[in-house]
Amino acid sequence: MPDTRPHPRLTLHLSGAFRATDATGSDVTGLSRRGQALLAVLSQHPDMRAERGHLADLLWSDRGEEQARASLRQELTTLRKALPDGVLETDRHCVRLDPTCVEAVIVPGATFLEGFDLASEGFEDWLRDTRAALTDTPQAPAPPSDVLFSRPAVLLFAFETLSEDDRDRMIAAGLADDLRTTLSYWRWFPVIGPEAIGWKTAKEADLRATAAEVDAAYAVTGTIRCLGNRVKITVGLTEAETGRSRWSGQFAGTLDDIFAFQEDVSRAIVAQLEPQISRVEAVRIARTRPSSVGPWQLLAQADEVDRRGGEGYGTPESNWEQVRLMERALELAPDFAPAHARIGCIQFRAGLLGWVEDRTAAFDTSLEHTSRALAIDPDNWEAHAYSGLVGIFGRQEYSSGRFHSQEAVRLNPSAALARHALGCALEWLGEPETALEHLHLIFRLNPNHKGRAAALGDITTCEMFIGHRDAALDAAERLLAIAPGYARGLQRCVVTFGYFDVTERAAHALDMLRREQPDFGEAYVRETYPYARPEHLEMILEGFRKAGAFGP
C-alpha cells in the first residue's frame, strides 16, 4: 500500500551538514548560523519546546542577559520570515516547533551537525554532549566486573586559579572543601577529595590516569578567575574511562560576602552535577549491557526513566516502570533504603494524582516504604521528603510533615527535591512567604530541575495567597508554557487566572484541565488540597468557582 502520509512542512537534516527542506523537498534558505543552531536545539528538546532564557544563554553565552534575549527576539523574527507558516510558535516564555509538522532526521552512525561551528561556548557544550549521547550505542555484553557493580566514585580535582589574585587561591580552596561536603550529602556515590591526589588541578595531571589510580569513574574539574569584585567559576564533569566531557557550567557572582558566595555556588554546582552523573551512569549501563546489575545501577536506571517521563510528576507509565526497577533492586538487596524511598515517592504521586482508585491505600503504602527506608537509614533525605508530604496530604499530620521536610533539607541542602518538599509543606502549613524562599531557591540551584513544573504550581499559589498578582500570574504562565499536559499544574493555573479575573486564560486552562482530567470536580479539590488554614482552601475554591470549574 502506498504511503499516503503528508510530507512534513519542515524537515531538519541533522546528520552531516545542516540542511532544512520544506514539504516539496526544496531547501529552506535565509537561515543564519544561529537560526540553524536554534532549530537543531529545539528539535532535540522534549515536545520540541525550550524556554527563551535557556535558548538565549545557549546561543549567545558571550553576551549579557538582556542583550542575549534581544538577539533571540531578532533571530526569531528572521526565522518566522524564512520558515513555512505554522511550524514555529512563540510566547513570552517559550519557543516551540510544532512536532506534528516538523521532522528531525538523524542517520545512525553519521556525525550530528558535522562541521558545525558557532562562537558560543554554551552551544558548543550542548553540541558536544548531544553528539556523545547519540554515539553511546550499546556494545557487546561485557563480563561482570567489580567496577561496574560498585557505586561510581567521583574525584574532585583542585580548582585552577587563572590569576595571581590571592582571593582566587582562597576561593579555590574553600570551594573545593564546600563541594566535597555538598557532594557527599547525596551519598549514592563516594567522593574522593583533592587531597587524595596532592591537590593537583586537571592542568597539572593526566585526568584519566589520575582518576584510574583512585578508582574514580568521574572527575570534577574547574577554574576560578577574580576580576575586581566579581568572580567567574567554570566547572566540568568528565567520564574518566573515556575522557569524554559530560557537562560543563559557568557561575558568576560578587565577593561582597565570600563565604555566602562559596556556599551558594557549591550548592548550585552540585544540584546540576548530580543529575548528570546519574544520567551518564544509566547510559554506561545500557552501553555495557551487563548480564546482571546491582541495586545502585537499577536506581540510576530509575532516575533516567523519571527524567524522561515528562514535566510535573511524569506519566503513570514512567512511574510504574520505576517501581518495577526498585522491586528488582529489593530482590537483590532487601535493605536497600533508596529503593524503599523511591517506591514511597511513586505511591505518593499515585495517591495525589489519582492513578489508583484507593488514594488512602496508596498513601499508606508510601508511608510504609518511607518508614522502612528511615528504619534502615535514618539519614535518607528522600525518604524524609516524602514522609513529610504523605504526612500532610495523606494524614493531615502537619507537625510530622514539617519535621520530615525540614530534615530533608538539613540532610541535603543542595537537593532541589528537598527544597521543593519543604516549600510545598510550608505552603500547606500556611506559611507562603517562607515557602517561597525555598521554592525560588530551586531555580537558582538548578533551572532545569525535573520537578520545576510542580514547583511553579506551588509558587503561583503562594504568590496568590500573599496578594502578589503579577508574580502569581507570571508563574502560572510559565507553568502553562512548559507543562500543558500536567493536570495538577493546570489546576493551579485555573485557580490563579480565575481568582484574579483573567477570564480568557482561566477558560483556556480549564479546557486543557478537563481534557487531561475528565473526572475533575470539587470533591477532588477538597480531598487533595488539605490546607491547614481554612481561608487558603477558600481562596482555592473561589478561584475554581470564578473560572467556572464546578459548573453553574
VOTIVEX-857814 format. One record per residue (C-alpha): x, y, z. Coordinates in Angstrom, 2 decimals. Each point is the difference from the previous one (the first is absolute). Example, Ala and Ser with C-alpha at 12.3 -4.5 7.8 and 13.67 -1.06 7.14 Angstrom:
! VOTIVEX-857814
{atom {12.30, -4.50, 7.80}}
{atom {1.37, 3.44, -0.66}}
END
This chain:
! VOTIVEX-857814
{atom {0.00, 0.00, 0.00}}
{atom {1.48, 3.43, -0.89}}
{atom {0.92, 2.37, 2.81}}
{atom {-2.70, 2.68, 0.02}}
{atom {1.30, 1.93, 2.96}}
{atom {0.55, 3.72, -0.73}}
{atom {3.57, 1.23, -0.22}}
{atom {1.08, 2.04, 3.00}}
{atom {-0.03, 3.73, -0.63}}
{atom {3.57, 0.21, 1.32}}
{atom {2.66, -2.71, 0.04}}
{atom {3.24, 0.57, 1.87}}
{atom {2.88, -2.13, -1.30}}
{atom {2.36, -0.15, 2.99}}
{atom {2.53, -2.63, -1.09}}
{atom {2.91, 1.33, -1.99}}
{atom {-0.33, 3.65, -1.01}}
{atom {-3.15, 1.76, 1.25}}
{atom {-2.79, 0.23, -2.54}}
{atom {-3.67, 1.01, 0.25}}
{atom {-2.62, -0.85, -2.63}}
{atom {-3.67, 0.84, -0.47}}
{atom {-2.92, -2.27, -0.94}}
{atom {1.08, -0.03, -3.67}}
{atom {3.54, -1.02, 0.89}}
{atom {1.42, 3.40, -0.89}}
{atom {2.68, 1.55, 2.18}}
{atom {-1.13, 2.61, 2.53}}
{atom {2.27, 2.99, -0.55}}
{atom {0.67, 3.14, 1.99}}
{atom {1.00, -1.79, 3.22}}
{atom {2.90, 1.46, 1.96}}
{atom {2.47, -2.25, 1.79}}
{atom {-1.66, 0.78, 3.34}}
{atom {-3.41, -0.59, -1.53}}
{atom {1.14, -3.45, -1.11}}
{atom {1.39, -0.67, 3.48}}
{atom {-3.26, 1.11, 1.61}}
{atom {-2.00, -2.40, -2.17}}
{atom {2.37, -2.87, 0.78}}
{atom {-0.24, 0.66, 3.75}}
{atom {-3.81, 0.17, -0.05}}
{atom {-0.21, -3.22, -2.01}}
{atom {1.82, -1.90, 2.77}}
{atom {-2.09, 1.35, 2.91}}
{atom {-3.10, -1.81, 1.30}}
{atom {-3.04, 1.14, -1.99}}
{atom {2.46, 2.13, -2.03}}
{atom {-0.46, 2.74, 2.61}}
{atom {2.54, 2.07, 1.96}}
{atom {-0.12, 3.07, 2.21}}
{atom {1.19, 3.31, -1.43}}
{atom {2.54, 0.51, 2.78}}
{atom {1.57, -3.40, -0.65}}
{atom {0.31, 0.68, -3.75}}
{atom {1.46, 3.45, 0.57}}
{atom {2.61, -1.37, 2.41}}
{atom {0.83, -2.87, -2.33}}
{atom {0.38, 1.93, -3.26}}
{atom {1.34, 3.32, 1.28}}
{atom {1.97, -1.10, 3.06}}
{atom {2.58, 2.74, -0.57}}
{atom {-2.56, 2.77, 0.50}}
{atom {-1.87, 1.42, 2.96}}
{atom {-3.51, -1.24, 0.72}}
{atom {-1.87, 2.97, -1.47}}
{atom {2.13, 0.12, -3.13}}
{atom {-0.32, -3.77, -0.48}}
{atom {-3.79, 0.14, 0.28}}
{atom {-0.14, 2.91, -2.45}}
{atom {2.12, -2.00, -2.46}}
{atom {-2.37, -2.95, 0.42}}
{atom {-3.02, 2.18, -0.80}}
{atom {1.71, 1.26, -3.14}}
{atom {0.93, -3.53, -1.07}}
{atom {-3.58, -1.21, 0.50}}
{atom {-1.27, 2.81, -2.22}}
{atom {2.38, -1.14, -2.74}}
{atom {-1.03, -3.64, 0.42}}
{atom {-3.71, 0.78, -0.29}}
{atom {0.64, 1.56, -3.40}}
{atom {2.12, -2.89, -1.24}}
{atom {-1.92, -3.03, 1.32}}
{atom {-3.26, -1.46, -1.33}}
{atom {-3.10, 1.39, 1.69}}
{atom {-1.09, -1.59, 3.27}}
{atom {3.15, -1.94, 0.89}}
{atom {1.42, 2.52, 2.51}}
{atom {-2.00, 1.01, 3.07}}
{atom {1.07, 2.53, 2.64}}
{atom {-1.35, 1.63, 3.12}}
{atom {1.49, 2.14, 2.77}}
{atom {1.80, -2.94, 1.57}}
{atom {0.52, -2.78, -2.55}}
{atom {0.93, -0.75, -3.60}}
{atom {-1.40, -3.13, -1.65}}
{atom {0.00, -1.88, -3.27}}
{atom {-3.27, -1.78, -0.78}}
{atom {0.92, -3.73, 0.18}}
{atom {-3.00, -0.90, -2.18}}
{atom {1.51, 1.76, -3.02}}
{atom {3.76, -0.02, 0.73}}
{atom {2.26, -3.02, -0.43}}
{atom {3.58, -0.30, 1.21}}
{atom {2.04, -2.54, -1.98}}
{atom {3.07, -1.56, 1.62}}
{atom {1.88, -2.76, -1.84}}
{atom {1.50, -2.67, 2.33}}
{atom {3.78, 0.00, -0.13}}
{atom {0.28, 3.41, -1.66}}
{atom {1.40, 3.04, 1.80}}
{atom {-2.63, 2.27, 1.51}}
{atom {0.33, 3.51, -1.54}}
{atom {3.33, -0.87, -1.56}}
{atom {2.31, 2.99, -0.34}}
{atom {-2.47, 2.29, 1.78}}
{atom {1.74, 2.83, 1.83}}
{atom {-1.50, 2.85, 2.03}}
{atom {1.76, 2.56, 2.16}}
{atom {-1.96, -0.80, 3.15}}
{atom {1.50, -2.11, 2.78}}
{atom {-3.43, -1.12, 1.21}}
{atom {-0.98, -1.34, -3.43}}
{atom {3.35, -1.71, -0.48}}
{atom {-0.50, -1.79, 3.33}}
{atom {-3.53, -1.04, -1.05}}
{atom {1.22, -1.21, -3.38}}
{atom {2.80, -2.05, 1.55}}
{atom {-2.38, -1.60, 2.53}}
{atom {-2.62, -0.74, -2.65}}
{atom {2.52, -1.67, -2.28}}
{atom {1.25, -2.05, 2.95}}
{atom {-3.52, -1.11, 0.90}}
{atom {-0.76, -0.99, -3.60}}
{atom {3.18, -2.08, -0.26}}
{atom {-0.63, -1.82, 3.30}}
{atom {-1.36, -3.06, -1.82}}
{atom {-0.09, -3.38, 1.77}}
{atom {3.00, -2.21, -0.54}}
{atom {0.54, -3.68, 0.54}}
{atom {-0.76, -1.29, 3.49}}
{atom {2.86, 0.57, 2.41}}
{atom {1.05, -2.45, 2.65}}
{atom {-0.93, 0.85, 3.58}}
{atom {2.56, 2.17, 1.78}}
{atom {0.36, 1.45, 3.45}}
{atom {0.15, 3.49, -1.47}}
{atom {-3.30, -0.30, -1.86}}
{atom {-1.92, -1.32, 2.95}}
{atom {1.42, 2.41, 2.57}}
{atom {-1.18, 3.52, 0.61}}
{atom {1.80, 2.40, -2.36}}
{atom {2.54, 2.12, 1.87}}
{atom {0.44, 3.69, -0.83}}
{atom {3.46, 1.59, 0.15}}
{atom {0.11, 3.69, 0.79}}
{atom {3.08, 1.70, -1.44}}
{atom {1.35, 3.22, 1.50}}
{atom {-1.31, 3.07, -1.79}}
{atom {2.40, 1.81, -2.33}}
{atom {0.49, 3.71, 0.74}}
{atom {0.27, 2.19, -3.11}}
{atom {1.53, 3.08, 1.62}}
{atom {2.57, 0.86, 2.65}}
{atom {-2.68, 1.47, 2.27}}
{atom {0.25, -1.49, 3.49}}
{atom {-3.78, -0.14, 0.09}}
{atom {0.06, -2.52, -2.86}}
{atom {2.04, -2.42, 2.09}}
{atom {-2.15, 0.55, 3.08}}
{atom {-3.22, -0.55, -1.92}}
{atom {1.45, -3.03, -1.79}}
{atom {0.87, -1.70, 3.29}}
{atom {-3.27, 0.94, 1.67}}
{atom {-2.13, -1.01, -2.98}}
{atom {1.70, -3.40, -0.28}}
{atom {-0.72, -0.63, 3.68}}
{atom {-3.63, 1.14, -0.33}}
{atom {-0.48, -2.11, -3.13}}
{atom {1.38, -3.12, 1.66}}
{atom {-2.38, 0.45, 2.93}}
{atom {-3.00, 0.83, -2.19}}
{atom {0.65, -2.86, -2.44}}
{atom {0.23, -2.36, 2.95}}
{atom {-3.57, 0.89, 1.04}}
{atom {-1.28, -1.98, -2.98}}
{atom {1.56, -3.14, 1.45}}
{atom {-0.70, -2.29, -2.98}}
{atom {3.51, 0.52, -1.34}}
{atom {3.29, 0.21, 1.96}}
{atom {1.88, 3.31, -0.26}}
{atom {3.81, 0.07, -0.19}}
{atom {1.41, 3.37, 1.05}}
{atom {2.90, 1.83, -1.67}}
{atom {2.33, -0.83, 2.88}}
{atom {0.00, -3.62, -1.24}}
{atom {1.92, 1.14, -3.12}}
{atom {2.19, 2.63, 1.64}}
{atom {-2.33, 2.94, -0.75}}
{atom {0.81, -0.18, -3.70}}
{atom {-2.07, 1.83, -2.59}}
{atom {-1.08, -1.65, -3.26}}
{atom {2.69, 2.07, -1.73}}
{atom {2.70, -1.50, 2.21}}
{atom {-0.94, -3.66, -0.42}}
{atom {-1.22, -2.50, -2.58}}
{atom {-3.68, -0.11, 0.85}}
{atom {-0.71, -3.56, -1.16}}
{atom {3.12, -1.49, 1.58}}
{atom {-0.50, 1.88, 3.26}}
{atom {-3.65, -1.08, 0.25}}
{atom {1.01, -3.59, -0.71}}
{atom {2.52, 0.08, 2.85}}
{atom {-2.78, 0.68, 2.52}}
{atom {-2.67, -2.12, -1.80}}
{atom {-2.18, 3.03, -0.82}}
{atom {-2.62, -0.26, -2.74}}
{atom {-0.44, 3.77, -0.35}}
{atom {2.12, 3.09, 0.52}}
{atom {-1.14, 3.51, 0.92}}
{atom {2.32, 2.78, -1.14}}
{atom {-0.21, 3.76, 0.00}}
{atom {1.58, 3.42, -0.33}}
{atom {-0.39, 3.23, 1.96}}
{atom {0.71, 3.56, -1.09}}
{atom {-0.48, 3.19, 2.05}}
{atom {-0.52, 3.28, -1.86}}
{atom {-0.27, 2.82, 2.49}}
{atom {-2.95, -0.79, 2.24}}
{atom {-1.40, -2.63, -2.34}}
{atom {0.91, -3.65, -0.27}}
{atom {-0.63, -2.49, -2.79}}
{atom {0.09, -3.77, 0.57}}
{atom {-0.05, -2.68, -2.69}}
{atom {-0.68, -3.62, 0.97}}
{atom {0.09, -3.17, -2.09}}
{atom {-0.89, -3.67, 0.41}}
{atom {2.08, -2.58, -1.88}}
{atom {-0.56, -3.73, -0.39}}
{atom {3.39, -1.35, 1.08}}
{atom {0.06, -3.20, -2.06}}
{atom {-0.55, 1.76, -3.33}}
{atom {1.21, 3.52, 0.78}}
{atom {-3.27, 1.26, -1.42}}
{atom {-1.41, 3.28, 1.31}}
{atom {-3.49, -0.62, 1.33}}
{atom {-1.04, 3.40, 1.34}}
{atom {1.35, 3.48, 0.58}}
{atom {-1.41, 3.11, 1.61}}
{atom {0.94, 3.56, 0.84}}
{atom {-0.81, 1.86, 3.20}}
{atom {0.62, 3.65, 0.79}}
{atom {-0.54, 2.33, 2.93}}
{atom {1.50, 2.66, 2.23}}
{atom {2.34, -0.24, 2.96}}
{atom {-2.02, 2.16, 2.37}}
{atom {-0.44, -3.05, 2.25}}
{atom {2.55, -2.56, -1.12}}
{atom {-1.16, -2.78, 2.31}}
{atom {-3.66, 0.33, -0.98}}
{atom {1.10, 0.07, -3.65}}
{atom {2.01, -3.21, 0.39}}
{atom {-2.93, -1.76, 1.67}}
{atom {-2.53, 1.14, -2.60}}
{atom {2.23, -0.94, -2.93}}
{atom {0.91, -3.41, 1.41}}
{atom {-3.67, -0.85, 0.48}}
{atom {-0.89, 1.15, -3.51}}
{atom {2.88, -1.97, -1.53}}
{atom {-0.91, -3.19, 1.82}}
{atom {-3.72, 0.37, -0.75}}
{atom {0.87, -0.04, -3.71}}
{atom {2.83, -2.54, 0.21}}
{atom {-1.91, -2.79, 1.75}}
{atom {-2.65, -0.50, -2.73}}
{atom {2.78, -0.09, -2.61}}
{atom {1.89, -2.72, 1.88}}
{atom {-3.19, -1.99, 0.36}}
{atom {-0.87, 0.42, -3.70}}
{atom {3.46, -1.04, -1.17}}
{atom {-0.13, -3.04, 2.29}}
{atom {-3.22, -1.10, -1.71}}
{atom {1.65, 0.42, -3.42}}
{atom {3.08, -1.91, 1.18}}
{atom {-2.13, -2.90, 1.18}}
{atom {-1.90, -0.10, -3.30}}
{atom {3.26, 0.16, -1.93}}
{atom {1.65, -2.88, 1.85}}
{atom {-3.17, -2.12, 0.16}}
{atom {1.10, -2.10, 2.99}}
{atom {-1.71, -3.35, 0.57}}
{atom {-1.07, 1.23, 3.44}}
{atom {0.12, 3.30, 1.82}}
{atom {0.10, 1.07, 3.61}}
{atom {-2.49, 2.12, 1.95}}
{atom {1.90, 3.26, -0.54}}
{atom {-0.02, -0.51, -3.74}}
{atom {-3.74, -0.74, 0.09}}
{atom {-0.45, 3.27, 1.89}}
{atom {1.93, 1.84, -2.74}}
{atom {-2.30, -1.55, -2.59}}
{atom {-3.05, 1.08, 2.01}}
{atom {1.38, 3.55, 0.12}}
{atom {0.31, 0.00, -3.79}}
{atom {-3.57, -1.27, -0.40}}
{atom {-1.17, 2.78, 2.32}}
{atom {1.83, 2.68, -1.98}}
{atom {-1.53, -1.18, -3.25}}
{atom {-3.49, -0.31, 1.44}}
{atom {-0.98, 3.59, -0.74}}
{atom {-0.65, 3.15, 2.00}}
{atom {-1.69, 0.04, 3.38}}
{atom {-0.04, -3.45, 1.52}}
{atom {0.35, -1.82, -3.33}}
{atom {-2.39, -2.51, -1.55}}
{atom {-1.56, -2.88, 1.95}}
{atom {1.88, -2.40, -2.27}}
{atom {3.41, 1.52, 0.77}}
{atom {-0.76, -0.10, 3.72}}
{atom {-1.13, -3.63, 0.05}}
{atom {3.12, -0.93, -2.00}}
{atom {2.07, 1.51, 2.82}}
{atom {-1.89, -2.14, 2.51}}
{atom {0.84, -3.12, -2.00}}
{atom {3.68, 0.94, -0.04}}
{atom {0.00, 0.65, 3.74}}
{atom {-1.76, -3.28, 0.72}}
{atom {2.83, -1.72, -1.90}}
{atom {2.50, 1.92, 2.14}}
{atom {-1.73, -1.18, 3.17}}
{atom {0.13, -3.59, -1.21}}
{atom {3.79, 0.41, -0.15}}
{atom {0.29, 2.02, 3.22}}
{atom {-3.10, 0.03, 2.24}}
{atom {1.53, 2.73, 2.20}}
{atom {0.77, 2.37, -2.87}}
{atom {-1.45, 3.19, 1.50}}
{atom {0.00, 2.12, -3.22}}
{atom {-2.30, -2.55, -1.68}}
{atom {-2.50, 0.22, 2.85}}
{atom {0.20, 3.81, -0.16}}
{atom {-0.65, 0.03, -3.75}}
{atom {-2.99, -2.33, 0.26}}
{atom {-1.30, 2.29, 2.74}}
{atom {0.37, 2.91, -2.41}}
{atom {-1.94, -1.76, -2.78}}
{atom {-2.80, -1.10, 2.31}}
{atom {-0.33, 3.60, 1.26}}
{atom {-0.34, 1.22, -3.59}}
{atom {-2.54, -2.71, -0.76}}
{atom {-2.15, 1.01, 2.94}}
{atom {0.26, 3.71, -0.71}}
{atom {-0.70, -0.21, -3.73}}
{atom {-2.63, -2.74, 0.12}}
{atom {1.89, -2.68, -1.90}}
{atom {-1.60, -2.56, 2.34}}
{atom {-3.58, -0.41, 1.18}}
{atom {0.87, -0.06, 3.70}}
{atom {1.98, 3.13, 0.84}}
{atom {0.19, -0.85, 3.69}}
{atom {1.54, -3.39, -0.76}}
{atom {2.62, 1.65, -2.25}}
{atom {0.94, 2.50, 2.73}}
{atom {0.20, -2.83, 2.55}}
{atom {2.26, -2.01, -2.30}}
{atom {2.16, 3.07, -0.54}}
{atom {0.41, 0.50, 3.73}}
{atom {0.81, -3.68, 0.53}}
{atom {2.90, 0.25, -2.45}}
{atom {1.36, 3.34, 1.18}}
{atom {-0.19, -1.20, 3.61}}
{atom {1.84, -3.16, -0.99}}
{atom {2.67, 2.09, -1.74}}
{atom {0.48, 2.15, 3.10}}
{atom {0.18, -3.04, 2.25}}
{atom {2.87, -1.26, -2.17}}
{atom {1.64, 3.40, -0.47}}
{atom {-1.25, 2.88, 2.20}}
{atom {1.93, 2.47, -2.17}}
{atom {-1.74, -0.84, -3.30}}
{atom {-1.11, 3.50, -1.00}}
{atom {-2.33, -1.15, -2.81}}
{atom {-1.93, -2.22, 2.43}}
{atom {-0.32, 2.95, 2.38}}
{atom {-1.30, 2.20, -2.85}}
{atom {-2.79, -2.37, -0.95}}
{atom {-0.81, -0.94, 3.59}}
{atom {-0.67, 3.70, 0.52}}
{atom {-2.19, 0.32, -3.08}}
{atom {-2.01, -3.12, 0.79}}
{atom {-0.44, 1.23, 3.56}}
{atom {-1.62, 3.17, -1.32}}
{atom {-1.94, -1.25, -3.03}}
{atom {-0.90, -3.47, 1.20}}
{atom {-0.34, 0.36, 3.74}}
{atom {-0.35, 3.76, 0.67}}
{atom {2.75, -0.46, 2.62}}
{atom {1.48, 3.46, -0.38}}
{atom {2.64, -0.11, 2.74}}
{atom {1.40, -3.26, -1.39}}
{atom {-0.05, 1.48, -3.49}}
{atom {2.00, 3.01, 1.14}}
{atom {2.58, -2.12, 1.87}}
{atom {0.74, -2.40, -2.85}}
{atom {0.12, 2.76, -2.65}}
{atom {2.44, 2.02, 2.08}}
{atom {2.13, -3.11, 0.54}}
{atom {0.20, -0.54, -3.76}}
{atom {1.51, 3.47, -0.47}}
{atom {2.30, -0.35, 3.00}}
{atom {1.38, -3.27, -1.36}}
{atom {0.42, 1.21, -3.59}}
{atom {-0.31, 3.78, -0.41}}
{atom {1.08, -0.13, -3.67}}
{atom {-2.81, -2.37, -1.04}}
{atom {-2.67, 1.87, -1.95}}
{atom {-2.47, -2.73, 0.94}}
{atom {0.65, 0.55, 3.72}}
{atom {-0.58, 3.73, -0.42}}
{atom {-3.15, -0.72, -1.95}}
{atom {-1.33, -2.35, 2.66}}
{atom {0.57, 2.60, 2.72}}
{atom {-1.42, 2.83, -2.09}}
{atom {-3.06, -2.08, -0.80}}
{atom {-0.43, -0.98, 3.65}}
{atom {0.24, 3.62, 1.15}}
{atom {-2.60, 1.02, -2.60}}
{atom {-2.50, -2.47, 1.40}}
{atom {0.94, 0.89, 3.57}}
{atom {-1.05, 3.60, -0.67}}
{atom {3.42, 1.67, -0.33}}
{atom {0.13, 1.13, -3.65}}
{atom {2.68, 2.68, 0.48}}
{atom {2.48, -2.47, 1.49}}
{atom {-1.02, -2.62, -2.55}}
{atom {0.93, 2.34, -2.84}}
{atom {3.56, 0.34, 1.31}}
{atom {0.56, -3.73, -0.56}}
{atom {-2.03, -0.20, -3.22}}
{atom {1.88, 2.84, -1.70}}
{atom {3.31, -1.50, 1.16}}
{atom {-0.79, -3.09, -2.09}}
{atom {0.47, 2.01, -3.20}}
{atom {3.27, 1.47, 1.23}}
{atom {1.27, -3.48, 0.89}}
{atom {-1.08, -1.60, -3.27}}
{atom {-2.07, 1.91, -2.61}}
{atom {-0.77, -3.31, -1.73}}
{atom {-1.14, -1.85, 3.12}}
{atom {-2.15, -2.99, -0.97}}
{atom {-2.83, 1.18, 2.27}}
{atom {0.04, 3.63, -1.13}}
{atom {-3.62, -0.13, -1.22}}
{atom {-1.19, -1.22, 3.39}}
{atom {2.10, 2.68, 1.69}}
{atom {-1.54, 2.69, -2.20}}
{atom {-3.42, -1.27, 1.07}}
{atom {0.92, 0.60, 3.61}}
{atom {1.51, 3.39, -0.84}}
{atom {-3.06, 1.33, -1.83}}
{atom {-2.27, -1.01, 2.90}}
{atom {2.28, 1.42, 2.71}}
{atom {0.26, 3.30, -1.88}}
{atom {-3.79, 0.03, -0.29}}
{atom {-0.40, -0.61, 3.74}}
{atom {2.11, 3.05, 0.87}}
{atom {-1.64, 2.21, -2.63}}
{atom {2.81, 0.26, -2.55}}
{atom {-2.17, 0.05, -3.11}}
{atom {2.71, 0.54, -2.64}}
{atom {2.37, -2.57, 1.48}}
{atom {-2.80, -2.57, 0.29}}
{atom {-1.13, 0.52, -3.59}}
{atom {3.58, -0.13, -1.30}}
{atom {0.63, -3.35, 1.72}}
{atom {-3.30, -1.34, -1.37}}
{atom {0.93, 1.02, -3.56}}
{atom {3.43, -1.62, 0.33}}
{atom {-1.60, -3.17, 1.33}}
{atom {-2.56, -0.13, -2.80}}
{atom {2.75, 0.46, -2.58}}
{atom {2.28, -2.80, 1.17}}
{atom {-2.53, -2.59, 1.18}}
{atom {-3.28, 0.21, -1.94}}
{atom {-0.74, -3.66, 0.74}}
{atom {0.62, 0.07, 3.76}}
{atom {-3.44, -0.18, 1.64}}
{atom {1.01, 1.10, 3.48}}
{atom {1.79, 3.01, -1.49}}
{atom {-3.02, 0.86, -2.14}}
{atom {-2.10, 0.06, 3.16}}
{atom {2.31, 2.62, 1.49}}
{atom {-0.19, 2.06, -3.21}}
{atom {-3.80, -0.09, 0.00}}
{atom {-0.08, 1.17, 3.61}}
{atom {2.43, 2.88, -0.53}}
{atom {-1.62, 1.26, -3.21}}
{atom {-3.47, -0.40, 1.45}}
{atom {0.80, 1.67, 3.32}}
{atom {1.50, 3.06, -1.71}}
{atom {-2.82, 0.20, -2.60}}
{atom {2.17, -0.78, -3.03}}
{atom {-3.05, -1.57, -1.60}}
{atom {1.29, -1.12, -3.39}}
{atom {3.15, -1.61, 1.41}}
{atom {-2.04, -1.71, 2.72}}
{atom {-2.37, -1.45, -2.60}}
{atom {2.90, -1.15, -2.15}}
{atom {1.74, -1.72, 2.92}}
{atom {-3.29, -1.58, 1.11}}
{atom {-0.58, -1.48, -3.46}}
{atom {3.48, -1.52, 0.11}}
{atom {-0.61, -1.35, 3.52}}
{atom {-3.26, -1.67, -1.00}}
{atom {1.77, -1.77, -2.85}}
{atom {2.73, -1.26, 2.33}}
{atom {-2.24, -0.78, 2.99}}
{atom {-3.61, -0.57, -1.13}}
{atom {-1.22, -0.97, 3.50}}
{atom {1.31, 3.19, 1.65}}
{atom {-2.44, 1.62, 2.42}}
{atom {-0.43, 1.67, 3.37}}
{atom {0.15, -3.30, 1.88}}
{atom {3.49, -0.60, -1.36}}
{atom {1.11, 3.47, 1.11}}
{atom {-1.30, -0.44, 3.53}}
{atom {1.69, -3.40, 0.23}}
{atom {3.42, 0.95, -1.36}}
{atom {0.44, 3.65, 1.09}}
{atom {0.35, -0.46, 3.79}}
{atom {0.99, 3.53, 0.99}}
{atom {0.51, 0.54, 3.71}}
{atom {-1.54, 3.48, -0.26}}
{atom {-3.67, -0.09, -1.08}}
{atom {0.27, 3.39, -1.71}}
{atom {2.59, -1.40, -2.39}}
{atom {-2.29, -2.83, -1.07}}
{atom {-2.77, 2.55, -0.49}}
{atom {2.25, 2.07, -2.28}}
{atom {0.69, -3.12, -2.06}}
{atom {-3.70, -0.80, -0.27}}
{atom {-0.79, 3.62, -0.90}}
{atom {2.52, -0.09, -2.84}}
{atom {-1.52, -3.20, -1.36}}
{atom {-3.54, 1.37, 0.34}}
{atom {0.80, 3.27, -1.75}}
{atom {1.57, -2.02, -2.83}}
{atom {-3.20, -2.07, -0.32}}
{atom {1.69, -3.25, 1.01}}
{atom {-2.89, -1.30, 2.08}}
{atom {-2.83, 0.72, -2.40}}
{atom {-2.84, 2.54, 0.33}}
END
